[in-house]
Amino acid sequence: MRLKIIYMLRYSKKSQEKVHDAMHEMKEGKLRSGKGGKKVTNPKQAIAIGLSEARKSGAKAPPKKGSAGKIFSS
């Protein structure tokens, strides 16, 4: 129960719907990625695409992980 509450606080309803739609498209074989338009078969990639679409639409979602959060020392 507690885990579900934390999940709900981190992602808005709109972002959850975007991820759900991306997963549904992947299962139907309709989800494509990038300019090349290759078919997505990995569920993790489908989730990443859904979260990316949610961020673009302004929904509440955590920032993208990667080099954006790292601090470089001189």
PyMOL commands that set and color helices and strands:
alter all, ss='L'
color gray80, all
select helices_A, chain A and resi 2-10+13-28+43-56+67-69
alter helices_A, ss='H'
color red, helices_A
select strands_A, chain A and resi 32-33+38-39
alter strands_A, ss='S'
color yellow, strands_A
deselect
rebuild
show_as cartoon
